[in-house]
């Protein structure tokens, strides 16, 4: 069973113990590395889409550097937001679940978010997350827990 509280506590312990080296030398099974768990292809895409950001050219070093990877993460959110606005128009900017759409697009792929939103729009009362991948659904549980329970 997923325990968002223990997950959040674990992250805080890792960050507090390892400081600037936290997550820098480890990758998960999908090859996502660094503080924000970026895969190499997403990192490369952000370098290509946002050349003026001057993200580090070495993807491994860039994903290990906290400031650099946070910048790449912000750019990724911008890219997902642009894609959502292109598909759904400016009205998506006022949607109270926008934070969730951005997070799901970050964790999975914005195409899954779009498909899920389009499917839920055609079904009255449908949960917008029902067409997301299982991993992204778990990510959404963690996001909701942090949003609703942790005040930073």
C-alpha positions as CSV (number, residue, x, y, z in Angstrom):
1,X,0.0,0.0,0.0
2,X,1.3,3.4,-0.9
3,X,2.1,5.6,2.1
4,X,2.5,9.2,1.0
5,X,3.6,10.4,4.5
6,X,6.5,7.9,4.6
7,X,7.5,8.8,1.1
8,X,7.6,12.5,1.9
9,X,9.5,11.8,5.1
10,X,12.0,9.6,3.3
11,X,12.7,12.4,0.7
12,X,13.3,14.9,3.5
13,X,15.7,12.6,5.3
14,X,17.7,11.9,2.0
15,X,17.9,15.7,1.3
16,X,18.9,16.5,4.8
17,X,21.5,13.8,5.0
18,X,23.1,14.2,1.6
19,X,22.5,17.9,0.8
20,X,23.8,18.9,-2.6
21,X,24.7,15.3,-3.3
22,X,21.2,14.0,-2.7
23,X,20.0,11.9,-5.7
24,X,23.0,13.0,-7.8
25,X,24.6,9.7,-8.2
26,X,21.6,7.4,-8.4
27,X,19.0,6.7,-11.0
28,X,15.8,4.7,-10.8
29,X,15.0,1.6,-13.0
30,X,13.7,3.8,-15.8
31,X,16.9,5.8,-15.9
32,X,15.5,8.9,-14.2
33,X,18.2,10.6,-12.2
34,X,18.7,13.6,-10.0
35,X,16.6,15.5,-7.5
36,X,13.6,15.8,-9.9
37,X,14.1,12.3,-11.5
38,X,14.6,13.4,-15.1
39,X,15.3,10.8,-17.8
40,X,18.0,11.7,-20.3
41,X,15.6,12.1,-23.3
42,X,13.5,14.7,-21.4
43,X,16.6,16.5,-20.3
44,X,17.9,16.6,-23.9
45,X,14.5,17.8,-25.1
46,X,14.5,20.7,-22.7
47,X,18.0,21.7,-23.8
48,X,16.8,21.6,-27.4
49,X,13.5,23.4,-26.8
50,X,15.0,26.1,-24.5
51,X,18.6,26.7,-25.7
52,X,18.7,30.2,-24.1
53,X,18.4,28.5,-20.7
54,X,21.9,27.2,-21.2
55,X,21.3,23.9,-19.4
56,X,24.4,21.9,-18.8
57,X,25.4,20.0,-21.9
58,X,26.3,16.8,-20.0
59,X,23.0,15.2,-19.2
60,X,24.4,13.1,-16.3
61,X,26.1,16.1,-14.7
62,X,23.1,18.3,-15.5
63,X,20.7,16.0,-13.8
64,X,22.9,15.7,-10.7
65,X,23.2,19.5,-10.2
66,X,20.2,20.7,-8.1
67,X,19.9,24.2,-9.6
68,X,20.3,23.0,-13.2
69,X,17.8,20.2,-12.8
70,X,15.3,22.5,-11.1
71,X,15.6,24.9,-14.0
72,X,15.1,22.0,-16.4
73,X,12.0,21.0,-14.4
74,X,10.5,24.5,-14.6
75,X,11.1,24.5,-18.3
76,X,9.4,21.1,-18.6
77,X,6.4,22.5,-16.8
78,X,6.3,25.4,-19.2
79,X,6.5,23.0,-22.2
80,X,3.6,20.9,-20.8
81,X,1.6,24.0,-20.1
82,X,2.1,25.2,-23.7
83,X,1.0,21.9,-25.0
84,X,-2.2,22.0,-22.8
85,X,-3.0,25.5,-23.9
86,X,-2.4,24.6,-27.5
87,X,-4.9,21.7,-27.1
88,X,-7.5,23.1,-24.7
89,X,-7.1,26.9,-25.1
90,X,-6.5,29.5,-22.4
91,X,-9.4,28.3,-20.3
92,X,-7.1,25.5,-19.0
93,X,-5.2,28.3,-17.2
94,X,-8.1,28.8,-14.8
95,X,-8.8,25.1,-14.2
96,X,-8.3,24.4,-10.4
97,X,-6.7,21.1,-11.3
98,X,-4.0,22.6,-13.5
99,X,-1.3,21.8,-10.9
100,X,-2.2,18.2,-11.2
101,X,-2.2,18.2,-15.0
102,X,1.3,19.7,-15.0
103,X,2.5,17.2,-12.5
104,X,1.0,14.3,-14.4
105,X,2.6,15.6,-17.6
106,X,5.9,15.8,-15.8
107,X,5.7,12.3,-14.4
108,X,4.3,10.6,-17.5
109,X,3.7,12.3,-20.8
110,X,1.5,15.2,-21.6
111,X,-0.2,13.0,-24.3
112,X,-1.6,10.8,-21.5
113,X,-2.9,13.9,-19.7
114,X,-4.6,15.2,-22.8
115,X,-6.2,11.8,-23.6
116,X,-7.4,11.4,-20.0
117,X,-8.9,15.0,-20.0
118,X,-10.6,14.4,-23.3
119,X,-12.1,11.1,-22.1
120,X,-13.3,12.6,-18.8
121,X,-14.9,15.5,-20.6
122,X,-17.2,13.2,-22.5
123,X,-18.2,11.2,-19.4
124,X,-20.2,13.2,-16.8
125,X,-18.6,13.0,-13.4
126,X,-15.6,11.0,-14.6
127,X,-12.3,11.3,-12.7
128,X,-9.9,13.0,-15.0
129,X,-7.1,10.7,-13.9
130,X,-8.7,7.4,-15.0
131,X,-6.6,7.1,-18.2
132,X,-3.2,7.9,-16.7
133,X,-0.6,5.2,-16.3
134,X,-0.4,3.4,-12.9
135,X,2.9,5.0,-12.0
136,X,1.4,8.4,-12.7
137,X,-1.6,7.7,-10.6
138,X,0.7,6.8,-7.7
139,X,2.5,10.1,-8.3
140,X,-0.8,11.9,-8.1
141,X,-1.6,10.4,-4.7
142,X,1.8,11.7,-3.4
143,X,1.2,15.1,-4.9
144,X,-2.2,15.4,-3.4
145,X,-0.9,14.3,0.0
146,X,2.0,16.9,-0.1
147,X,-0.3,19.6,-1.3
148,X,-3.0,18.9,1.4
149,X,-0.7,18.1,4.4
150,X,2.7,19.6,4.2
151,X,3.1,23.4,4.5
152,X,6.6,24.5,3.5
